Amino acid sequence: MRIGAFIWLAAFAFAGSGARAQTTPPAEEDLPPPGTGPSVQMTGALGEYSMMRDASGTSWQPDSSMMEGIHGIYGDWATMIHGYANLIYDNQGGPRGGTKTFSESMLMGMAQHTLASGTLTLRGMLSLDPLMGKSGYPLLLQTGETANGVTPLMDRQHPHDLFMELAGIYSAPIASGASAFLYLGYPGEPALGPPTFMHRLSGMDNPEAPTGHHWLDSTHISYGVVTAGLVYGGWKLETSVFNGREPDQQRWDFDPLRLDSASARLSWNPSENWAFQASYGFIKSPEQLEPEINQHRTTVSAIYNRKLDHGNWQTTLAWGQNNFQPGGTSNAYLLESAISWYRHTLFARAENADKDELFPAGDPLHGRTFEVSKFSLGYVYDIPVGEHVSFGLGGLGSFYGLPSALGPAYGSSPTSYMLFTRVKLR
């Protein structure tokens, strides 16, 4: 954990020392006159719109969203770096709960410049989550993936891979107000689902992964993604081929590159405060322990964002459905919101999901589907430390709505909490 903290602090120090680094995009007077050289102002990666619209992969958020980070100019390139590191004490209640102190983190860098008639954007995202161990951290009702390649994780959240995204995007205008783009990632995020939870302003301050993660945005680390799409004003239509297999338990390496799955997504930003998307995907053999099972996933989401005088407010409503073949159909619903003002952030999340992986093979309840609910409320207070870094103190509490059949395993009314500190680039 101390090694991970040292690496991130070194990265933060480097980010703050770059030539002409700044916390906002370059002002108009700093740009070269039209026709005298390439523009170095960072724009939307997929077309002619504000960069604030871009979220994870090729997903969109409302144009009014905030995007924290350090912006810079290096020759013909416009750059941005953003990241955070959380140190968390986790206490999950009930008989199947547990405690753990761990760190989760993310560091993202982006560089952009004009190329021919279009725009080239390069993006990389790393995490030191593998330092928490292959079994991740305790999280009641969470399921998915494996820590050892033999047994599934239950009531635990797996760590992310070291490499979360290494991607390039090229977009070019094809008509007035319209553009075409190509996204290549290894790993990357296909056109499926809303922006992943650590990139949504409504959810990024919450250190817990949503229990519906594997219904909405679990494909955000796919080892092999090719996405092509069209943008026209506030509309975007895109399709992807990608690797359907979720990352294995070896979190430090690259998984084999495959392009065996496909998805399509329609996005619409009707105004600066709204972002809608609907998507569908065929995911081939996503689970290592159940290679014979494929998924058909459908998601719909709406994000509302509103700037405040001294902060921001964002809310996300999302639904995801997995249709297993062979197997059945299950659903997950999510409502989350976060409001920040000055140094304060208050966040909340409500979820409902159908869970059928809560018990191992041989247990009488193995394979049964249970409708479970979870409600979380949290708060974080950030203190500026220098020009580009803030230090935060926060906590959250969660309680659950469970069917009576789960009482013997989880207790009648389990509760959980997390206490955390964080360092964040801003």
C-alpha positions as a Markdown table, in Angstrom:
| # | Residue | x | y | z |
|---|---|---|---|---|
| 1 | Met | 0.0 | 0.0 | 0.0 |
| 2 | Arg | 2.9 | 2.4 | 0.8 |
| 3 | Ile | 4.5 | 1.6 | -2.6 |
| 4 | Gly | 1.2 | 2.4 | -4.4 |
| 5 | Ala | 0.8 | 5.7 | -2.5 |
| 6 | Phe | 4.4 | 6.6 | -3.4 |
| 7 | Ile | 3.8 | 5.9 | -7.2 |
| 8 | Trp | 0.7 | 8.0 | -7.3 |
| 9 | Leu | 2.3 | 10.9 | -5.4 |
| 10 | Ala | 5.2 | 10.9 | -7.9 |
| 11 | Ala | 2.7 | 10.9 | -10.8 |
| 12 | Phe | 0.8 | 13.9 | -9.2 |
| 13 | Ala | 4.1 | 15.8 | -8.7 |
| 14 | Phe | 5.1 | 15.2 | -12.4 |
| 15 | Ala | 1.6 | 16.2 | -13.6 |
| 16 | Gly | 1.9 | 19.5 | -11.7 |
| 17 | Ser | 5.3 | 20.3 | -13.1 |
| 18 | Gly | 4.7 | 20.1 | -16.8 |
| 19 | Ala | 5.4 | 23.0 | -19.1 |
| 20 | Arg | 2.6 | 25.5 | -19.3 |
| 21 | Ala | 0.3 | 23.2 | -17.2 |
| 22 | Gln | -3.0 | 24.8 | -16.2 |
| 23 | Thr | -6.3 | 23.8 | -14.6 |
| 24 | Thr | -8.5 | 25.1 | -17.4 |
| 25 | Pro | -8.4 | 24.8 | -21.2 |
| 26 | Pro | -6.3 | 27.4 | -22.9 |
| 27 | Ala | -7.9 | 30.8 | -23.3 |
| 28 | Glu | -8.7 | 32.0 | -26.8 |
| 29 | Glu | -6.0 | 34.6 | -26.8 |
| 30 | Asp | -3.4 | 31.8 | -26.2 |
| 31 | Leu | -4.3 | 30.0 | -29.4 |
| 32 | Pro | -2.6 | 30.6 | -32.7 |
| 33 | Pro | -4.5 | 32.7 | -35.3 |
| 34 | Pro | -6.7 | 30.7 | -37.6 |
| 35 | Gly | -4.7 | 29.2 | -40.5 |
| 36 | Thr | -1.3 | 29.8 | -38.9 |
| 37 | Gly | -0.9 | 26.5 | -37.1 |
| 38 | Pro | -2.6 | 23.6 | -35.4 |
| 39 | Ser | -5.1 | 24.4 | -32.7 |
| 40 | Val | -4.1 | 23.1 | -29.2 |
| 41 | Gln | -7.4 | 23.6 | -27.5 |
| 42 | Met | -8.8 | 20.3 | -26.5 |
| 43 | Thr | -12.2 | 19.6 | -28.0 |
| 44 | Gly | -14.7 | 16.7 | -28.1 |
| 45 | Ala | -12.9 | 13.5 | -29.2 |
| 46 | Leu | -15.7 | 12.4 | -31.5 |
| 47 | Gly | -16.8 | 15.6 | -33.1 |
| 48 | Glu | -17.5 | 19.3 | -32.9 |
| 49 | Tyr | -18.7 | 19.7 | -29.4 |
| 50 | Ser | -17.4 | 20.6 | -25.9 |
| 51 | Met | -14.9 | 18.1 | -24.4 |
| 52 | Met | -17.1 | 18.2 | -21.3 |
| 53 | Arg | -19.5 | 15.8 | -23.1 |
| 54 | Asp | -16.9 | 13.0 | -23.3 |
| 55 | Ala | -17.0 | 10.4 | -20.6 |
| 56 | Ser | -15.5 | 6.8 | -20.5 |
| 57 | Gly | -14.8 | 5.1 | -23.7 |
| 58 | Thr | -17.0 | 6.8 | -26.3 |
| 59 | Ser | -19.9 | 7.4 | -23.9 |
| 60 | Trp | -21.5 | 10.8 | -23.4 |
| 61 | Gln | -22.5 | 12.8 | -20.3 |
| 62 | Pro | -24.3 | 16.1 | -20.3 |
| 63 | Asp | -22.4 | 19.0 | -21.7 |
| 64 | Ser | -22.7 | 21.0 | -18.5 |
| 65 | Ser | -20.8 | 18.4 | -16.5 |
| 66 | Met | -17.5 | 19.4 | -14.8 |
| 67 | Met | -14.3 | 17.7 | -15.8 |
| 68 | Glu | -11.5 | 18.1 | -13.2 |
| 69 | Gly | -7.9 | 17.7 | -14.3 |
| 70 | Ile | -4.7 | 19.5 | -15.2 |
| 71 | His | -4.6 | 20.8 | -18.7 |
| 72 | Gly | -1.4 | 21.6 | -20.6 |
| 73 | Ile | 0.1 | 22.5 | -24.0 |
| 74 | Tyr | 3.1 | 20.6 | -25.2 |
| 75 | Gly | 4.0 | 21.6 | -28.7 |
| 76 | Asp | 1.1 | 20.8 | -31.0 |
| 77 | Trp | -0.6 | 18.6 | -28.4 |
| 78 | Ala | -3.3 | 19.6 | -25.9 |
| 79 | Thr | -3.1 | 17.4 | -22.8 |
| 80 | Met | -5.0 | 16.6 | -19.7 |
| 81 | Ile | -4.3 | 14.4 | -16.7 |
| 82 | His | -6.7 | 13.4 | -13.9 |
| 83 | Gly | -6.6 | 10.9 | -11.1 |
| 84 | Tyr | -7.3 | 10.0 | -7.5 |
| 85 | Ala | -6.2 | 7.5 | -4.9 |
| 86 | Asn | -8.5 | 6.4 | -2.0 |
| 87 | Leu | -7.4 | 4.8 | 1.2 |
| 88 | Ile | -10.5 | 3.0 | 2.6 |
| 89 | Tyr | -11.5 | 1.1 | 5.8 |
| 90 | Asp | -14.4 | -1.2 | 4.8 |
| 91 | Asn | -16.7 | -2.8 | 7.3 |
| 92 | Gln | -19.5 | -5.0 | 5.7 |
| 93 | Gly | -22.0 | -6.2 | 8.3 |
| 94 | Gly | -23.8 | -9.5 | 8.9 |
| 95 | Pro | -22.6 | -13.1 | 8.9 |
| 96 | Arg | -21.3 | -12.8 | 5.3 |
| 97 | Gly | -19.6 | -9.5 | 5.8 |
| 98 | Gly | -16.0 | -8.7 | 6.5 |
| 99 | Thr | -13.5 | -5.9 | 7.1 |
| 100 | Lys | -10.5 | -4.7 | 5.1 |
| 101 | Thr | -8.3 | -1.7 | 4.7 |
| 102 | Phe | -7.3 | -1.2 | 1.1 |
| 103 | Ser | -6.5 | 1.4 | -1.6 |
| 104 | Glu | -8.2 | 2.0 | -4.9 |
| 105 | Ser | -6.9 | 4.4 | -7.6 |
| 106 | Met | -7.1 | 5.7 | -11.1 |
| 107 | Leu | -4.7 | 7.8 | -13.2 |
| 108 | Met | -5.9 | 9.0 | -16.7 |
| 109 | Gly | -3.9 | 10.9 | -19.3 |
| 110 | Met | -5.1 | 12.3 | -22.6 |
| 111 | Ala | -3.4 | 14.0 | -25.5 |
| 112 | Gln | -5.0 | 15.5 | -28.6 |
| 113 | His | -4.0 | 17.3 | -31.8 |
| 114 | Thr | -5.2 | 17.9 | -35.3 |
| 115 | Leu | -4.3 | 15.4 | -38.0 |
| 116 | Ala | -5.2 | 16.0 | -41.6 |
| 117 | Ser | -8.8 | 17.3 | -41.5 |
| 118 | Gly | -9.6 | 15.6 | -38.2 |
| 119 | Thr | -8.7 | 15.1 | -34.6 |
| 120 | Leu | -6.5 | 12.4 | -33.0 |
| 121 | Thr | -7.0 | 11.7 | -29.3 |
| 122 | Leu | -4.8 | 9.3 | -27.4 |
| 123 | Arg | -6.0 | 8.1 | -23.9 |
| 124 | Gly | -4.4 | 5.9 | -21.3 |
| 125 | Met | -5.8 | 4.9 | -17.9 |
| 126 | Leu | -4.0 | 2.9 | -15.1 |
| 127 | Ser | -5.0 | 1.6 | -11.7 |
| 128 | Leu | -3.0 | 0.2 | -8.8 |
| 129 | Asp | -6.1 | -1.8 | -7.7 |
| 130 | Pro | -4.2 | -5.1 | -8.1 |
| 131 | Leu | -2.3 | -4.2 | -4.9 |
| 132 | Met | -5.4 | -4.9 | -2.9 |
| 133 | Gly | -5.1 | -8.6 | -3.8 |
| 134 | Lys | -7.0 | -10.8 | -6.3 |
| 135 | Ser | -10.0 | -11.2 | -4.0 |
| 136 | Gly | -10.7 | -7.5 | -4.0 |
| 137 | Tyr | -12.6 | -6.0 | -1.1 |
| 138 | Pro | -15.7 | -7.1 | 0.9 |
| 139 | Leu | -19.0 | -5.8 | -0.6 |
| 140 | Leu | -22.3 | -7.4 | 0.3 |
| 141 | Leu | -24.4 | -8.8 | -2.6 |
| 142 | Gln | -21.6 | -8.2 | -5.1 |
| 143 | Thr | -20.9 | -11.0 | -7.6 |
| 144 | Gly | -18.9 | -11.6 | -10.7 |
| 145 | Glu | -15.5 | -12.8 | -11.9 |
| 146 | Thr | -13.0 | -14.9 | -9.9 |
| 147 | Ala | -10.0 | -14.5 | -7.7 |
| 148 | Asn | -8.4 | -17.9 | -8.4 |
| 149 | Gly | -9.8 | -19.2 | -11.7 |
| 150 | Val | -11.7 | -21.9 | -9.8 |
| 151 | Thr | -14.4 | -20.4 | -7.5 |
| 152 | Pro | -16.5 | -17.2 | -8.1 |
| 153 | Leu | -16.3 | -14.1 | -6.0 |
| 154 | Met | -19.3 | -13.7 | -3.7 |
| 155 | Asp | -19.9 | -10.6 | -1.5 |
| 156 | Arg | -16.7 | -9.1 | -2.8 |
| 157 | Gln | -15.7 | -6.6 | -5.5 |
| 158 | His | -12.9 | -7.7 | -7.8 |
| 159 | Pro | -10.0 | -5.3 | -8.3 |
| 160 | His | -9.5 | -3.5 | -11.7 |
| 161 | Asp | -6.6 | -4.4 | -13.9 |
| 162 | Leu | -3.4 | -2.3 | -14.0 |
| 163 | Phe | -4.3 | -1.3 | -17.6 |
| 164 | Met | -7.9 | 0.0 | -17.7 |
| 165 | Glu | -7.7 | 1.7 | -21.1 |
| 166 | Leu | -5.1 | 2.2 | -23.8 |
| 167 | Ala | -7.0 | 3.7 | -26.7 |
| 168 | Gly | -6.8 | 6.0 | -29.7 |
| 169 | Ile | -9.7 | 7.9 | -31.4 |
| 170 | Tyr | -9.7 | 9.6 | -34.7 |
| 171 | Ser | -12.7 | 11.8 | -35.8 |
| 172 | Ala | -13.2 | 13.8 | -38.9 |
| 173 | Pro | -16.0 | 16.1 | -40.2 |
| 174 | Ile | -18.1 | 14.6 | -43.0 |
| 175 | Ala | -20.7 | 17.4 | -43.4 |
| 176 | Ser | -21.8 | 20.5 | -41.6 |
| 177 | Gly | -22.4 | 19.6 | -37.9 |
| 178 | Ala | -21.6 | 15.9 | -38.6 |
| 179 | Ser | -18.5 | 13.7 | -38.1 |
| 180 | Ala | -17.4 | 10.1 | -38.2 |
| 181 | Phe | -15.0 | 8.5 | -35.8 |
| 182 | Leu | -13.1 | 5.3 | -35.1 |
| 183 | Tyr | -12.0 | 4.1 | -31.6 |
| 184 | Leu | -9.4 | 1.4 | -31.0 |
| 185 | Gly | -8.7 | 0.1 | -27.5 |
| 186 | Tyr | -6.6 | -2.6 | -26.0 |
| 187 | Pro | -8.0 | -2.5 | -23.4 |
| 188 | Gly | -10.9 | -0.3 | -24.1 |
| 189 | Glu | -14.7 | 0.2 | -23.6 |
| 190 | Pro | -17.2 | -0.8 | -26.2 |
| 191 | Ala | -20.4 | 1.1 | -27.1 |
| 192 | Leu | -22.5 | -0.6 | -24.4 |
| 193 | Gly | -24.1 | 1.0 | -21.3 |
| 194 | Pro | -23.9 | 4.4 | -19.6 |
| 195 | Pro | -20.5 | 6.0 | -18.7 |
| 196 | Thr | -18.9 | 3.6 | -16.2 |
| 197 | Phe | -19.4 | 4.4 | -12.5 |
| 198 | Met | -16.0 | 5.9 | -11.8 |
| 199 | His | -16.5 | 8.4 | -14.6 |
| 200 | Arg | -20.0 | 9.6 | -13.7 |
| 201 | Leu | -20.1 | 12.7 | -11.5 |
| 202 | Ser | -23.2 | 11.1 | -9.9 |
| 203 | Gly | -21.1 | 8.1 | -8.8 |
| 204 | Met | -17.4 | 8.8 | -8.8 |
| 205 | Asp | -17.3 | 10.1 | -5.2 |
| 206 | Asn | -18.7 | 6.8 | -3.9 |
| 207 | Pro | -15.9 | 4.4 | -3.4 |
| 208 | Glu | -18.2 | 1.3 | -3.7 |
| 209 | Ala | -18.9 | -0.3 | -7.0 |
| 210 | Pro | -22.6 | -0.6 | -7.8 |
| 211 | Thr | -24.2 | -4.0 | -7.2 |
| 212 | Gly | -25.6 | -3.8 | -10.7 |
| 213 | His | -22.2 | -3.2 | -12.3 |
| 214 | His | -22.4 | -6.5 | -14.3 |
| 215 | Trp | -25.7 | -5.4 | -15.8 |
| 216 | Leu | -24.7 | -1.9 | -16.9 |
| 217 | Asp | -21.0 | -1.2 | -17.4 |
| 218 | Ser | -18.9 | -4.3 | -16.6 |
| 219 | Thr | -17.5 | -4.3 | -20.2 |
| 220 | His | -15.5 | -1.1 | -19.5 |
| 221 | Ile | -12.3 | -3.1 | -19.5 |
| 222 | Ser | -12.4 | -5.2 | -22.6 |
| 223 | Tyr | -9.1 | -6.6 | -24.1 |
| 224 | Gly | -9.9 | -5.7 | -27.7 |
| 225 | Val | -12.4 | -3.0 | -28.9 |
| 226 | Val | -13.1 | -1.5 | -32.3 |
| 227 | Thr | -15.9 | 1.1 | -32.4 |
| 228 | Ala | -17.1 | 3.1 | -35.4 |
| 229 | Gly | -19.7 | 5.8 | -35.2 |
| 230 | Leu | -21.4 | 8.9 | -36.5 |
| 231 | Val | -22.2 | 12.2 | -34.7 |
| 232 | Tyr | -24.7 | 14.7 | -35.8 |
| 233 | Gly | -25.4 | 17.6 | -33.4 |
| 234 | Gly | -26.6 | 16.0 | -30.2 |
| 235 | Trp | -27.0 | 12.5 | -31.7 |
| 236 | Lys | -24.5 | 9.7 | -31.8 |
| 237 | Leu | -24.9 | 6.2 | -33.4 |
| 238 | Glu | -22.1 | 3.7 | -32.9 |
| 239 | Thr | -21.3 | 0.1 | -33.1 |
| 240 | Ser | -18.5 | -2.0 | -31.6 |
| 241 | Val | -16.9 | -5.4 | -31.9 |
| 242 | Phe | -15.0 | -6.4 | -28.8 |
| 243 | Asn | -13.7 | -9.1 | -26.5 |
| 244 | Gly | -16.7 | -10.4 | -24.5 |
| 245 | Arg | -14.6 | -12.3 | -21.8 |
| 246 | Glu | -14.2 | -10.3 | -18.6 |
| 247 | Pro | -10.6 | -9.8 | -17.4 |
| 248 | Asp | -9.1 | -12.9 | -15.6 |
| 249 | Gln | -7.6 | -13.0 | -12.1 |
| 250 | Gln | -4.1 | -12.0 | -13.4 |
| 251 | Arg | -4.6 | -8.3 | -12.9 |
| 252 | Trp | -1.1 | -7.1 | -13.9 |
| 253 | Asp | -1.0 | -8.4 | -17.5 |
| 254 | Phe | -2.8 | -8.1 | -20.8 |
| 255 | Asp | -5.4 | -10.7 | -21.6 |
| 256 | Pro | -5.7 | -12.3 | -25.1 |
| 257 | Leu | -7.1 | -10.1 | -27.8 |
| 258 | Arg | -10.4 | -11.3 | -29.2 |
| 259 | Leu | -13.2 | -9.7 | -31.2 |
| 260 | Asp | -16.0 | -12.1 | -30.6 |
| 261 | Ser | -18.8 | -9.9 | -29.3 |
| 262 | Ala | -20.8 | -6.9 | -30.7 |
| 263 | Ser | -22.9 | -4.0 | -29.5 |
| 264 | Ala | -24.7 | -0.9 | -30.7 |
| 265 | Arg | -25.6 | 2.3 | -28.9 |
| 266 | Leu | -27.7 | 5.4 | -29.6 |
| 267 | Ser | -27.0 | 8.5 | -27.6 |
| 268 | Trp | -28.9 | 11.8 | -27.5 |
| 269 | Asn | -28.0 | 15.0 | -25.7 |
| 270 | Pro | -31.0 | 17.2 | -26.3 |
| 271 | Ser | -29.7 | 20.1 | -24.2 |
| 272 | Glu | -26.6 | 20.9 | -22.1 |
| 273 | Asn | -28.1 | 19.3 | -19.0 |
| 274 | Trp | -29.3 | 16.0 | -20.3 |
| 275 | Ala | -27.7 | 12.8 | -21.8 |
| 276 | Phe | -29.7 | 9.7 | -22.8 |
| 277 | Gln | -28.5 | 6.4 | -24.2 |
| 278 | Ala | -30.0 | 3.0 | -25.2 |
| 279 | Ser | -27.7 | 0.1 | -26.1 |
| 280 | Tyr | -27.7 | -3.6 | -26.9 |
| 281 | Gly | -24.9 | -6.1 | -26.9 |
| 282 | Phe | -24.2 | -9.7 | -27.5 |
| 283 | Ile | -21.4 | -10.8 | -25.1 |
| 284 | Lys | -19.8 | -14.1 | -25.9 |
| 285 | Ser | -18.7 | -16.2 | -22.9 |
| 286 | Pro | -18.2 | -13.3 | -20.5 |
| 287 | Glu | -17.5 | -15.5 | -17.4 |
| 288 | Gln | -14.4 | -17.6 | -17.2 |
| 289 | Leu | -16.1 | -20.2 | -14.9 |
| 290 | Glu | -19.1 | -20.5 | -17.2 |
| 291 | Pro | -17.6 | -20.4 | -20.7 |
| 292 | Glu | -20.6 | -22.1 | -22.3 |
| 293 | Ile | -23.0 | -19.2 | -21.3 |
| 294 | Asn | -23.5 | -16.1 | -23.5 |
| 295 | Gln | -25.3 | -12.9 | -22.7 |
| 296 | His | -27.6 | -10.5 | -24.5 |
| 297 | Arg | -27.5 | -7.2 | -22.6 |
| 298 | Thr | -29.8 | -4.2 | -23.0 |
| 299 | Thr | -29.3 | -0.9 | -21.1 |
| 300 | Val | -31.1 | 2.4 | -21.0 |
| 301 | Ser | -30.0 | 5.4 | -19.0 |
| 302 | Ala | -30.7 | 9.1 | -18.4 |
| 303 | Ile | -28.2 | 11.6 | -16.8 |
| 304 | Tyr | -29.2 | 15.0 | -15.6 |
| 305 | Asn | -26.5 | 17.6 | -14.7 |
| 306 | Arg | -26.9 | 21.1 | -13.4 |
| 307 | Lys | -24.2 | 23.6 | -12.6 |
| 308 | Leu | -24.5 | 25.4 | -9.3 |
| 309 | Asp | -23.0 | 28.8 | -8.3 |
| 310 | His | -20.3 | 27.0 | -6.4 |
| 311 | Gly | -20.6 | 23.4 | -7.4 |
| 312 | Asn | -22.5 | 20.8 | -9.4 |
| 313 | Trp | -25.4 | 18.4 | -9.2 |
| 314 | Gln | -25.8 | 15.2 | -11.2 |
| 315 | Thr | -28.3 | 12.4 | -11.2 |
| 316 | Thr | -28.2 | 9.1 | -13.1 |
| 317 | Leu | -31.1 | 6.7 | -13.6 |
| 318 | Ala | -30.3 | 3.4 | -15.4 |
| 319 | Trp | -31.7 | 0.0 | -16.2 |
| 320 | Gly | -29.8 | -3.0 | -17.4 |
| 321 | Gln | -31.0 | -6.5 | -18.4 |
| 322 | Asn | -29.0 | -9.6 | -19.0 |
| 323 | Asn | -30.5 | -12.5 | -21.0 |
| 324 | Phe | -28.4 | -15.6 | -20.5 |
| 325 | Gln | -28.3 | -18.3 | -23.1 |
| 326 | Pro | -28.8 | -20.9 | -21.9 |
| 327 | Gly | -30.4 | -19.5 | -18.8 |
| 328 | Gly | -32.9 | -16.8 | -17.8 |
| 329 | Thr | -33.3 | -13.1 | -17.7 |
| 330 | Ser | -32.3 | -10.8 | -14.9 |
| 331 | Asn | -32.6 | -7.0 | -14.3 |
| 332 | Ala | -30.8 | -4.3 | -12.4 |
| 333 | Tyr | -32.0 | -0.7 | -11.6 |
| 334 | Leu | -29.9 | 2.2 | -10.4 |
| 335 | Leu | -30.6 | 5.7 | -9.2 |
| 336 | Glu | -27.7 | 7.7 | -7.9 |
| 337 | Ser | -27.0 | 11.4 | -7.3 |
| 338 | Ala | -24.2 | 13.6 | -6.1 |
| 339 | Ile | -24.3 | 17.3 | -5.2 |
| 340 | Ser | -21.2 | 19.4 | -4.5 |
| 341 | Trp | -20.9 | 22.9 | -3.3 |
| 342 | Tyr | -17.7 | 24.6 | -2.2 |
| 343 | Arg | -15.7 | 21.8 | -0.5 |
| 344 | His | -18.6 | 19.6 | 0.4 |
| 345 | Thr | -20.0 | 16.6 | -1.6 |
| 346 | Leu | -23.1 | 14.6 | -0.6 |
| 347 | Phe | -23.8 | 11.4 | -2.6 |
| 348 | Ala | -26.5 | 8.7 | -2.5 |
| 349 | Arg | -27.3 | 5.5 | -4.5 |
| 350 | Ala | -30.4 | 3.2 | -4.5 |
| 351 | Glu | -30.2 | -0.1 | -6.3 |
| 352 | Asn | -32.4 | -3.1 | -7.1 |
| 353 | Ala | -31.0 | -6.2 | -8.8 |
| 354 | Asp | -31.8 | -9.9 | -9.5 |
| 355 | Lys | -28.9 | -11.9 | -8.1 |
| 356 | Asp | -28.5 | -15.6 | -8.9 |
| 357 | Glu | -24.8 | -16.1 | -7.9 |
| 358 | Leu | -25.0 | -15.6 | -4.2 |
| 359 | Phe | -24.4 | -19.3 | -3.2 |
| 360 | Pro | -21.8 | -21.8 | -4.4 |
| 361 | Ala | -22.4 | -25.1 | -6.1 |
| 362 | Gly | -23.7 | -27.7 | -3.6 |
| 363 | Asp | -25.6 | -25.1 | -1.5 |
| 364 | Pro | -29.4 | -25.7 | -1.5 |
| 365 | Leu | -29.8 | -22.1 | -2.6 |
| 366 | His | -27.3 | -22.3 | -5.5 |
| 367 | Gly | -28.7 | -21.0 | -8.7 |
| 368 | Arg | -31.8 | -19.4 | -7.2 |
| 369 | Thr | -32.5 | -15.8 | -8.1 |
| 370 | Phe | -33.2 | -13.3 | -5.4 |
| 371 | Glu | -34.4 | -9.7 | -5.8 |
| 372 | Val | -32.2 | -7.6 | -3.5 |
| 373 | Ser | -32.0 | -3.8 | -2.8 |
| 374 | Lys | -29.3 | -1.6 | -1.4 |
| 375 | Phe | -29.3 | 2.0 | -0.3 |
| 376 | Ser | -26.2 | 4.1 | 0.4 |
| 377 | Leu | -25.6 | 7.6 | 1.6 |
| 378 | Gly | -22.2 | 9.3 | 1.9 |
| 379 | Tyr | -20.3 | 12.6 | 2.3 |
| 380 | Val | -16.8 | 13.8 | 1.6 |
| 381 | Tyr | -15.0 | 17.1 | 2.5 |
| 382 | Asp | -12.2 | 18.2 | 0.2 |
| 383 | Ile | -9.3 | 20.5 | 1.3 |
| 384 | Pro | -7.1 | 22.1 | -1.4 |
| 385 | Val | -3.5 | 21.2 | -1.1 |
| 386 | Gly | -1.5 | 23.4 | -3.5 |
| 387 | Glu | -2.8 | 24.4 | -6.9 |
| 388 | His | -3.7 | 21.0 | -8.5 |
| 389 | Val | -4.4 | 18.6 | -5.6 |
| 390 | Ser | -7.1 | 18.2 | -3.0 |
| 391 | Phe | -7.2 | 16.0 | 0.1 |
| 392 | Gly | -10.6 | 14.5 | 1.1 |
| 393 | Leu | -12.1 | 13.0 | 4.2 |
| 394 | Gly | -15.3 | 11.0 | 3.8 |
| 395 | Gly | -17.6 | 8.1 | 4.8 |
| 396 | Leu | -20.7 | 6.3 | 3.7 |
| 397 | Gly | -23.2 | 3.9 | 5.2 |
| 398 | Ser | -25.4 | 1.3 | 3.5 |
| 399 | Phe | -28.4 | -0.8 | 4.4 |
| 400 | Tyr | -30.3 | -3.5 | 2.5 |
| 401 | Gly | -33.7 | -4.9 | 1.6 |
| 402 | Leu | -33.5 | -8.7 | 1.4 |
| 403 | Pro | -36.0 | -11.5 | 1.0 |
| 404 | Ser | -36.6 | -13.6 | 4.0 |
| 405 | Ala | -34.9 | -16.6 | 2.4 |
| 406 | Leu | -31.6 | -14.8 | 2.7 |
| 407 | Gly | -32.0 | -14.1 | 6.4 |
| 408 | Pro | -30.0 | -17.1 | 7.7 |
| 409 | Ala | -27.1 | -16.2 | 5.4 |
| 410 | Tyr | -27.0 | -12.4 | 5.7 |
| 411 | Gly | -28.8 | -11.7 | 8.9 |
| 412 | Ser | -32.1 | -9.9 | 9.4 |
| 413 | Ser | -30.9 | -6.3 | 8.8 |
| 414 | Pro | -27.2 | -6.1 | 7.9 |
| 415 | Thr | -25.6 | -2.6 | 7.6 |
| 416 | Ser | -22.2 | -1.6 | 6.2 |
| 417 | Tyr | -20.0 | 1.4 | 6.2 |
| 418 | Met | -16.7 | 2.7 | 4.7 |
| 419 | Leu | -14.4 | 5.5 | 6.0 |
| 420 | Phe | -11.9 | 6.9 | 3.5 |
| 421 | Thr | -9.4 | 9.5 | 2.7 |
| 422 | Arg | -8.4 | 10.5 | -0.8 |
| 423 | Val | -6.0 | 12.5 | -2.8 |
| 424 | Lys | -7.4 | 13.9 | -6.1 |
| 425 | Leu | -6.1 | 15.9 | -9.0 |
| 426 | Arg | -8.2 | 19.0 | -9.8 |
